[in-house]
Amino acid sequence: MGAVWFTDPELLFPLVARNLTPGGIFAFSQAEPSPGAYGPQQMHGKWLDGRERELTLLRWQYTPQAWADLLKRHGFTDVDARVLLAPGGEGLGTLLVRAQGPA
């Protein structure tokens, strides 16, 4: 998990596009979204060691096509977004996304 999981892509993608080497590659992976759980989703838990109270964070989840559309809207090209199925087909798979930055 990283910045893409926990940051609104409407804020993050323009920053990545501006700071990526022209034509550079932007790639990320995260858990496949749960069916029907798209957009910002709340996560609850004691995410930091020693924390006494739960912390609520937002994570962004979209279908592969929605990620591709978001990236293209922000000037990325050659976008490949797909889900690798979990071994044995049980549980959530892994979303893999790769895109070329603006030239």
Steps between C-alpha positions, in 0.01 A plus 500: 500500500617849439407849392257386232301291747466783754490818287220641290615433142358836391767658725778244454502439124565864398795506745640175360454624142686826577789331682550187292777508240332573163379167363597323825306208641258525789406162645317387810323200647249450774231257602221441254195705601223313673205470262284812524747684727624772267633849566624606843440230763552526874750272669494464879761353728799549723737554208800619699675288763416613852191691393223479758216631284384404156605717211268559203661543159360527152628274224411539134376198309383487140455247224796464263309693232423784741873524594588507130246775435632709792859467378410590141308805619821619668710460186639148546517271197562134424300407811473136603278426800405144590427267788710192562274241655587359840661154498228237482247771412411555866509841664593832345759527228756773437437809290801586281515834320768636267489823301737720304524855624437805286779573251 
